[in-house]
Amino acid sequence: MYGDAIVDLNTAQAAASVKVADDMEEISEPGGMRKTGSWQLTNKEGHGMHVTFQDVYYIVRNQANKREKISILHGVSGYFNPGEMAAVMGPSGSGKSTLLDLLAGRKTMGELKGDILFSGVQPTRAFLRRYTGYVEQFDTLLPELTVREMLLYTAELKCALAEPLSKKRARVDQLMEVLALQHCAGTLIGDTLARGISGGQAKRTNIGIALITHPRVLFLDEPTSGLDSYTAHEVMSVVRGLCKRGITICATIHCPPPHTFTLFDRALIMQRGRTCYFGLNGQPAIDYFYSHFDKIRKKGDNENLAEWIVDITTDADRQGSDKFVTVYRDSQLKKQTDVEVAVLVEAEGNNASKATLKALATRSGTMTPMWMGLYVMLKYRTVNNYRSWLYLFGRLFDKGCFTFLTATFYLWVGADNSAQNEPNIAGLLFMWVILPAYGAGPYLPAIVLERPVYVREMSDGLYSPLTYLMYKMIEELFVAFLMSIAFSLPVYYLCKLQGSFFIVWLVWLVSLADGIAFAYATAAVSPNMDIANAVLLTYPTALLFAAGFLLRWADIPRYWIWFGYINWLWYGWGAAMINQYKGSDLKIYNNTPVLEYYSLNGLSEWAFLGYSALTFVFFFFVAYLALVFLKHQKR
């Protein structure tokens, strides 16, 4: 969708010159003053850049008829200036969020036609991740972190690896001061289960995340959504203050309070994917509509300008009228806008030197290497999860209950090595294998419920899918390792099991690891929790039929035997049975040795454990492919 050129940071009017070397920014200021490592802005336009868009069309397939293509945007043109805040407005379905996503490079589907340029040059995705900030409409934060931890976590993942931690902390402190977050810095973000920061504080924290790398351009999607008028004005006043730092700001907004709307310098008003007005906010916008539409409803003296604009465009939209679009298309204002865009593109495109383009070439959309990404995620997210009783309770309670039931129902059962008692021992070992597999339910929400955060952090370039999945597995398997030892000891000794404790322990651990990997693969593949829950219950239950206990391996129909070969419950139970009866001369039905009766004679418990472990590898790979290629949140 975007070209491979790199955006020039020097705008046509920039007073500061920018030099990029070794992932550190060094800005030379007028008068010889120099600051390194952290941006010190000297004028209104020295930091931002012009964003221009010419004849932008966005085409997608019709969901009702896949063969048909429909255009969401129709020839939208305009520009946003450094040090200004622009509003993109319009009725619901007008295409304002679509345009914002296209400008920010966040669209995952569809076809873009037209030119979107940053300072006259096409941006790469890697550049957009590094030098633009994007604030989602809905807050996507980690509830287990404090405000300060959330910003530090993002800074350590997104800022240059060469930048010292002390400077990253200084960035965060400066941001919290700018965004008025100092007084809630140590407050947990929280969620519906644990009360945390307010809606306005959450929105400002999201803005802080977008600003952590000192972006040249800031995009905000409905930043006042869900906020009361006071909080909305408070948030947008903070955003407005960023204009003084030279940042180019663009926000979609539906119907802000009157005092909030006056904060915007420029307005782009849309209807059905077309432009109704693009120009200065305030009185110039009113004058435009009055001068071009004689019969238009007049704005009341105390009426909110934003509400008036939305009302008149919405009424026209409901009546199927394109009068605003048609008049603007033929207006002098449209011609003037086209000229201004062309001048900006030509002037700034010519100023983009090869040296600057080469210097700004961002090698990767992910700023942090895998090892550092794992360290940071474990440092912040895992440590805080381990401190949460809810997190640990969901993983320990069911398995602790099953261990208690197993140890007490089958107390001393292994001491009786008679043929009559063999079904009890086989049943005990069968339960020992299947209960961890069924205990994978608590791991399911980890990806499904975290998906909005994952999508946002992936779009921001914080880490790769492999890094994220490895972090989740390390976090889960460490707890599983400790649980496996704690729960295997009482079952092994209280139930008087024979053979190696090491095998009994590994059988439980590998079975749980397989269940965790299966839960993650299911969550990654499933679009929502309903489907994920259905799959999570159905598949392990189906495995019971070919696990070798309810129906002997020799009696499984030939057309189902393949299912047994890919059944981790068969391999886990088989390993436990071999460990229990290896070397035993016990004979059961028709004077048949135990292992021969279950088709396990001559087989290795270690081989079975290895086959079971391959299940973990398989589901890990499935989860990884799903994270890479499946886009459940299509934009």
C-alpha positions in Angstrom: 0.0 0.0 0.0 2.9 2.3 0.8 6.1 2.7 -1.2 9.6 2.0 -0.1 10.7 5.6 0.0 11.6 7.2 3.4 10.1 10.4 4.6 12.3 13.5 4.8 12.1 15.0 8.2 12.9 18.5 6.9 9.8 20.4 6.1 9.9 23.3 3.6 9.7 25.8 6.5 11.8 23.9 9.1 14.2 26.1 11.0 16.0 23.2 12.6 18.2 20.7 10.8 18.0 17.1 11.7 20.8 14.6 11.7 20.2 10.9 12.5 23.1 8.7 13.5 23.3 5.5 15.4 19.6 5.6 16.3 20.1 8.8 18.3 18.5 12.1 17.3 20.7 15.2 17.4 19.0 18.5 16.8 21.0 21.7 16.1 19.2 24.8 17.3 19.5 28.3 16.1 22.2 30.1 18.2 24.4 27.1 18.4 22.6 25.4 21.3 22.6 21.6 21.0 20.7 18.9 22.7 21.3 15.2 22.2 19.3 12.0 22.8 16.1 13.8 23.6 14.3 16.3 21.3 14.4 20.0 22.3 12.1 21.9 20.0 13.0 25.4 18.9 10.1 26.6 16.7 6.6 25.7 15.7 7.5 23.6 12.6 10.9 22.3 13.4 9.6 18.9 14.6 6.5 18.0 12.6 6.0 17.5 8.9 3.4 18.2 6.3 1.1 15.3 5.6 -0.5 15.6 2.1 -3.1 13.3 0.5 -4.2 13.7 -3.2 -7.2 12.0 -4.8 -7.3 9.2 -2.3 -9.6 6.3 -3.1 -10.1 3.3 -0.9 -11.6 0.2 -2.5 -12.8 -3.0 -0.7 -14.8 -6.1 -1.6 -18.5 -6.0 -0.9 -19.2 -8.3 2.0 -22.6 -9.3 0.5 -21.1 -10.0 -2.9 -17.4 -10.8 -2.9 -17.1 -10.4 -6.6 -18.2 -6.7 -6.3 -15.8 -4.0 -5.3 -17.0 -0.8 -3.6 -15.2 2.5 -2.9 -15.2 3.8 0.6 -13.3 7.0 -0.2 -13.7 9.0 -3.4 -10.9 11.4 -4.4 -10.3 12.9 -0.9 -7.5 15.6 -0.9 -6.0 17.8 1.7 -3.0 18.5 3.9 -2.1 18.9 7.6 0.5 21.3 8.8 3.2 21.0 11.5 2.1 22.8 14.7 -1.6 22.6 13.8 -4.4 20.4 15.0 -6.9 19.3 12.3 -10.3 17.7 12.8 -11.7 15.1 10.5 -15.5 15.2 10.9 -18.7 13.8 9.4 -21.7 11.7 10.0 -21.3 8.0 11.0 -20.1 6.0 8.0 -18.7 9.1 6.3 -15.2 7.5 6.1 -13.3 9.7 8.6 -11.8 6.7 10.5 -11.0 5.0 7.2 -9.0 8.0 6.0 -7.2 8.3 9.3 -6.2 4.6 9.2 -4.9 5.0 5.7 -2.9 8.1 6.6 -1.4 6.2 9.6 -0.8 3.0 7.6 -3.1 0.9 9.8 -5.3 -0.6 7.1 -5.0 -4.4 6.8 -7.2 -4.9 3.8 -8.5 -3.2 0.7 -6.8 -1.2 -2.1 -5.5 2.3 -1.9 -5.3 4.6 -4.9 -3.9 8.1 -4.7 -0.9 9.6 -3.0 -0.2 9.9 0.7 3.0 11.7 1.4 4.9 12.8 4.5 7.0 15.9 3.6 6.6 15.1 0.0 7.8 11.5 0.1 6.0 8.2 0.5 6.6 6.6 3.9 7.4 3.0 4.6 5.5 1.0 7.2 8.7 0.8 9.3 8.9 4.6 9.2 5.3 5.1 10.2 5.8 2.8 13.2 8.8 4.8 14.3 7.9 8.4 13.5 4.1 8.6 13.8 1.9 8.0 16.8 -1.6 6.6 16.7 -4.1 6.8 19.5 -6.9 4.1 19.3 -10.5 5.1 19.8 -10.8 2.6 22.7 -8.1 2.4 25.3 -5.8 -0.6 24.9 -3.7 -0.7 28.0 -2.4 -3.5 30.3 -4.5 -3.5 33.5 -1.9 -5.1 35.6 0.6 -2.2 35.1 0.7 1.3 36.7 0.6 4.4 34.5 4.4 4.8 34.9 5.1 1.2 34.2 2.9 1.2 31.1 4.9 4.2 29.7 8.3 2.7 30.7 7.3 -0.7 29.2 6.5 1.0 25.9 9.6 3.1 26.0 11.9 0.2 26.6 10.3 -1.7 23.7 10.0 1.1 21.2 12.9 3.4 21.8 16.4 2.8 20.4 18.3 0.0 22.2 21.4 2.2 22.4 19.5 4.8 24.4 20.3 4.4 28.1 17.5 3.4 30.5 18.0 6.6 32.4 17.1 8.6 29.4 14.0 6.5 28.7 12.9 7.1 32.3 13.5 10.8 31.7 11.3 10.6 28.6 8.5 9.1 30.7 8.8 11.7 33.4 8.7 14.5 30.9 5.6 12.9 29.2 3.8 12.5 32.5 4.4 16.1 33.3 3.2 17.2 29.8 0.1 15.0 30.1 -0.6 15.8 33.7 -0.2 12.2 34.8 2.2 12.7 37.7 -0.4 12.3 40.5 -1.6 8.9 39.1 1.8 7.6 38.1 1.8 4.8 40.6 -1.9 3.9 40.2 -2.8 0.6 38.5 -4.5 1.1 35.2 -7.1 -1.5 36.2 -10.1 -3.0 34.4 -13.7 -4.1 35.1 -12.6 -6.4 37.9 -10.0 -4.1 39.5 -10.7 -0.3 39.8 -8.0 1.8 38.4 -7.5 5.2 36.7 -10.3 7.3 35.3 -11.3 7.5 31.7 -9.6 10.8 31.1 -6.4 9.5 32.6 -6.6 6.3 30.5 -7.0 8.4 27.4 -4.0 10.6 28.3 -2.0 7.4 29.0 -2.8 6.2 25.5 -1.7 9.5 24.1 1.5 9.1 26.1 2.2 5.7 24.6 1.8 7.3 21.1 4.2 10.1 22.1 6.9 7.9 23.6 9.2 8.1 20.6 8.6 11.8 20.0 6.6 11.3 16.8 6.5 13.9 14.0 2.8 13.2 13.4 0.1 12.2 15.9 -3.1 10.6 14.7 -6.1 10.2 17.1 -9.2 8.2 16.4 -12.3 9.6 18.3 -10.2 10.8 21.3 -13.2 12.2 23.1 -15.4 9.0 22.6 -17.0 7.9 25.9 -15.8 11.0 27.8 -17.9 13.7 29.5 -17.5 17.2 28.1 -15.2 18.4 30.9 -12.9 15.4 30.5 -13.0 15.6 26.7 -11.9 19.2 26.8 -9.2 18.4 29.3 -7.8 15.7 27.1 -8.0 17.8 23.9 -6.4 20.8 25.6 -3.4 18.6 26.5 -3.3 17.4 22.9 -3.5 21.0 21.7 -0.5 21.9 23.9 1.5 19.5 21.8 1.1 21.8 18.8 3.5 24.2 20.5 6.1 21.5 20.3 5.7 21.4 16.5 3.8 18.1 16.2 1.4 17.6 13.3 -1.9 16.5 14.8 -4.9 15.0 13.1 -8.0 13.7 15.0 -11.3 12.2 13.9 -14.0 13.6 16.1 -17.8 13.3 15.9 -19.4 16.1 17.9 -17.1 17.7 20.4 -18.2 20.4 23.0 -18.1 23.9 21.6 -15.1 25.0 23.7 -13.3 21.9 22.6 -13.9 22.4 18.9 -12.3 25.8 19.0 -9.0 24.1 19.8 -8.8 22.8 16.2 -7.1 24.9 13.5 -8.4 23.2 10.4 -11.4 21.0 9.6 -12.0 18.3 7.0 -15.7 17.5 6.8 -16.8 14.3 5.0 -20.0 12.8 3.7 -20.1 9.2 2.2 -16.4 9.1 1.6 -16.3 12.5 -0.1 -15.2 15.9 1.0 -17.8 18.5 1.9 -15.3 21.1 3.2 -11.6 21.4 3.8 -10.3 24.6 5.3 -9.8 26.7 8.4 -12.0 26.1 11.4 -14.4 28.6 13.0 -15.8 31.6 11.2 -14.2 30.7 7.8 -16.1 27.4 7.8 -19.4 29.2 8.6 -18.7 31.8 5.9 -18.1 29.1 3.4 -21.4 27.3 4.0 -23.4 30.6 4.1 -21.9 31.9 0.9 -22.5 28.7 -1.1 -25.9 27.6 0.2 -28.7 30.2 0.4 -31.3 27.9 1.9 -29.1 26.3 4.5 -30.3 26.4 8.1 -28.6 29.2 10.0 -26.4 28.5 13.0 -28.0 29.6 16.2 -26.2 32.2 18.3 -25.4 29.7 21.1 -25.3 26.6 18.9 -22.2 24.4 18.9 -20.5 24.9 15.5 -19.5 21.2 15.4 -23.1 20.1 16.1 -24.4 22.5 13.4 -22.0 21.1 10.8 -22.8 17.5 11.7 -26.6 18.3 11.7 -26.6 19.8 8.2 -24.4 17.2 6.7 -26.3 14.3 8.4 -29.6 15.7 7.2 -28.3 15.8 3.6 -26.9 12.4 4.0 -30.2 10.9 5.1 -32.0 12.6 2.2 -29.5 11.1 -0.2 -28.3 14.6 -1.2 -24.8 15.2 -2.5 -25.2 19.0 -2.6 -22.4 19.7 -0.2 -20.0 17.3 -2.0 -20.9 18.7 -5.5 -20.6 22.4 -4.5 -17.3 21.8 -2.8 -15.9 19.9 -5.8 -16.6 22.9 -8.0 -15.6 25.6 -5.5 -12.7 27.9 -5.5 -11.7 26.5 -2.1 -11.2 23.1 -3.6 -9.1 24.5 -6.4 -7.0 26.5 -3.9 -6.6 23.3 -1.8 -5.4 21.4 -4.8 -2.8 24.1 -5.6 -1.6 24.2 -2.0 -1.2 20.4 -2.0 0.7 20.4 -5.3 3.0 23.2 -4.1 3.8 21.4 -0.8 4.5 18.1 -2.6 6.8 19.7 -5.2 8.7 21.9 -2.7 9.3 19.3 -0.1 9.9 16.5 -2.6 12.7 18.5 -4.1 14.2 19.2 -0.7 14.4 15.5 0.2 18.2 14.9 -0.3 19.6 11.4 -0.9 21.7 11.7 2.2 18.7 12.5 4.4 16.7 9.6 2.8 19.6 7.2 3.5 20.1 8.5 7.0 16.5 8.0 7.9 16.2 4.5 6.5 14.5 2.5 9.2 15.7 -1.1 8.9 13.0 -2.8 10.8 9.5 -2.0 12.0 10.4 -3.6 15.3 12.9 -1.5 17.1 13.9 -4.0 19.8 15.6 -7.4 19.2 13.9 -10.5 20.3 16.0 -11.1 23.4 15.4 -7.6 24.7 11.7 -7.8 23.9 11.4 -11.0 25.9 13.3 -9.4 28.8 11.1 -6.3 28.9 7.8 -8.3 28.6 8.9 -10.7 31.4 10.1 -7.8 33.5 6.9 -5.8 33.4 4.0 -8.1 32.4 5.1 -11.5 33.9 6.3 -10.1 37.2 3.0 -8.2 37.7 1.0 -11.2 36.6 2.7 -13.4 39.2 1.8 -10.8 41.8 -1.9 -11.1 40.9 -3.9 -13.6 42.9 -6.5 -13.7 40.1 -3.9 -14.8 37.6 -2.5 -17.5 39.9 -5.9 -18.6 41.1 -7.1 -19.3 37.6 -4.1 -21.5 37.0 -3.7 -23.3 40.3 -7.2 -23.8 41.7 -8.6 -26.4 39.2 -5.3 -28.4 39.2 -5.1 -28.3 42.9 -8.6 -29.6 43.2 -8.0 -32.4 40.7 -4.8 -33.3 42.5 -6.7 -33.6 45.8 -9.4 -35.7 44.2 -7.0 -37.9 42.5 -4.8 -38.5 45.6 -7.8 -39.2 47.8 -10.0 -41.3 45.4 -7.0 -43.5 44.5 -5.3 -43.5 47.9 -2.8 -46.4 48.2 -4.3 -48.0 45.0 -0.9 -48.7 43.5 0.1 -50.9 46.4 -2.2 -53.6 45.1 -0.6 -55.2 42.1 -3.4 -57.7 41.5 -5.2 -58.3 38.2 -8.5 -57.2 39.8 -6.9 -53.8 40.7 -5.3 -53.2 37.3 -8.3 -51.3 35.9 -8.1 -48.9 38.9 -4.4 -48.2 38.3 -5.0 -47.8 34.6 -7.9 -45.4 35.4 -5.8 -43.4 37.8 -3.0 -42.9 35.2 -5.7 -42.1 32.5 -7.1 -39.3 34.8 -3.5 -38.2 35.5 -3.0 -37.5 31.8 -6.4 -36.0 30.8 -7.0 -33.6 33.7 -4.1 -31.3 32.8 -5.3 -31.3 29.2 -8.8 -30.3 30.4 -7.2 -27.7 32.6 -6.2 -25.6 29.6 -9.3 -23.4 29.9 -7.7 -20.6 32.0 -5.1 -20.1 29.3 -7.6 -19.5 26.6 -8.4 -15.8 27.3 -4.7 -14.9 27.4 -4.7 -14.2 23.6 -8.4 -13.6 22.9 -8.9 -10.9 25.5 -5.4 -9.4 24.9 -5.9 -9.2 21.2 -6.7 -5.5 21.0 -3.5 -4.7 23.0 -1.5 -7.2 20.8 -2.8 -5.6 17.6 -2.0 -2.1 18.8 1.5 -3.1 20.0 2.2 -5.0 16.8 1.1 -2.0 14.7 3.4 0.2 16.8 6.3 -2.1 16.1 7.0 -3.1 19.8 7.7 -6.8 19.0 7.3 -9.6 16.6 4.6 -12.3 16.8 7.3 -14.9 17.7 8.6 -12.7 20.5 5.0 -12.3 21.9 4.3 -16.1 21.7 7.6 -17.0 23.3 7.0 -14.6 26.1 3.5 -16.1 26.8 4.9 -19.6 26.7 7.8 -18.8 29.1 5.3 -17.1 31.4 2.9 -20.1 31.5 5.5 -22.9 31.5 7.4 -21.5 34.5 4.2 -21.7 36.6 3.4 -25.1 35.0 6.8 -26.4 35.9 6.4 -25.5 39.6 2.9 -26.8 39.7 3.9 -30.1 38.1 6.4 -30.8 40.9 4.1 -29.7 43.7 1.1 -31.8 42.4 3.1 -34.9 41.2 4.7 -35.6 44.6 1.5 -36.2 46.6 -0.1 -38.3 43.9 3.0 -40.4 43.3 3.5 -41.2 47.0 0.0 -41.3 48.3 -1.2 -43.4 45.4 1.8 -45.7 45.8 2.6 -45.6 42.1 5.4 -47.8 40.7 8.2 -47.0 38.4 10.1 -43.7 38.1 8.7 -40.6 39.8 10.5 -38.6 37.0 8.3 -40.2 34.4 5.1 -39.6 36.3 6.1 -36.0 36.8 7.1 -35.5 33.1 3.8 -37.1 31.9 1.8 -34.5 33.8 4.1 -31.6 32.8 4.1 -32.5 29.1 0.4 -33.1 29.0 -0.2 -29.7 30.6 2.3 -28.1 28.2 0.4 -29.7 25.3 -2.9 -28.3 26.7 -1.4 -24.8 27.0 -0.1 -24.9 23.4 -3.4 -26.2 22.2 -5.3 -23.4 24.1 -3.0 -20.8 22.6 -3.4 -22.2 19.1 -7.2 -22.3 19.5 -7.2 -18.7 20.8 -5.0 -17.5 18.0 -7.1 -19.1 15.3 -10.6 -18.3 16.8 -12.1 -14.9 16.1 -13.9 -14.8 19.4 -14.3 -16.5 22.8 -17.5 -18.4 21.8 -15.8 -20.3 19.0 -12.6 -20.7 21.1 -14.5 -22.3 24.0 -16.4 -24.6 21.7 -13.1 -25.9 20.1 -11.3 -26.1 23.4 -13.9 -28.5 24.8 -14.6 -30.5 21.7 -11.1 -31.5 20.7 -9.8 -32.9 24.0 -13.0 -34.8 24.4 -12.6 -36.3 21.0 -9.1 -37.4 21.9 -10.5 -39.6 24.7 -12.0 -42.0 22.1 -8.5 -42.9 20.7 -6.5 -42.6 23.9 -6.2 -46.4 24.3 -8.1 -46.7 27.6 -11.8 -46.3 26.9 -11.3 -48.3 23.7 -8.2 -50.5 23.4 -5.7 -49.5 20.7 -6.2 -52.9 19.0 -10.0 -52.3 18.9 -9.9 -48.8 17.3 -11.4 -49.0 13.8 -8.8 -48.9 11.1 -10.3 -45.7 9.6 -9.7 -44.0 12.9 -6.3 -45.3 13.7 -4.6 -42.2 12.3 -6.4 -40.2 15.1 -4.6 -42.3 17.6 -1.2 -41.5 16.1 -1.7 -37.8 16.6 -3.3 -38.1 20.1 -1.1 -36.7 22.8 -3.3 -38.4 25.5 -2.5 -41.8 24.0 1.2 -41.1 24.2 1.0 -39.6 27.7 -1.1 -42.4 29.1 1.0 -45.0 27.3 4.2 -43.6 28.8 2.7 -43.7 32.3 1.5 -47.3 31.8 4.9 -48.5 30.5 6.5 -46.8 33.5 4.1 -48.5 35.9 4.2 -52.0 34.4 7.6 -52.3 32.7 9.2 -55.5 33.9 6.0 -56.7 35.6 4.7 -60.3 35.0 1.1 -59.3 35.8 -1.4 -60.9 33.5 -5.0 -59.9 33.1 -7.8 -60.8 30.7 -7.2 -64.2 28.9 -3.9 -64.5 30.7 -2.5 -61.6 28.7 0.4 -59.4 30.1 -0.8 -55.9 30.9 1.3 -54.0 28.4 0.5 -56.5 25.6 -3.2 -56.1 26.3 -3.0 -52.4 25.8 -0.6 -52.8 22.7 2.2 -51.2 24.7 4.6 -54.1 24.9 8.1 -53.5 23.6 7.5 -49.7 23.5 9.6 -47.0 25.2 8.1 -44.5 27.7 10.8 -42.0 26.6 9.7 -42.3 22.9 6.1 -41.8 23.9 7.0 -38.7 25.9 8.9 -37.4 22.9 5.9 -37.9 20.6 3.7 -36.1 23.2 6.2 -33.2 23.3 6.0 -32.9 19.5 2.3 -32.0 20.0 3.5 -28.9 21.9 5.8 -28.0 19.0 3.0 -28.5 16.5 0.5 -26.3 18.3 3.1 -23.7 19.0 3.8 -23.5 15.3 0.0 -23.3 14.5 -0.4 -20.5 17.0 2.6 -18.6 15.5 1.2 -18.9 11.9 -2.2 -17.7 13.1 -0.7 -14.7 14.8 1.2 -13.9 11.6 -1.4 -14.5 9.0 -4.8 -14.3 10.5 -6.3 -10.8 10.9 -9.3 -11.1 13.2 -9.6 -7.3 13.6 -9.9 -6.2 10.0 -9.5 -2.5 9.3 
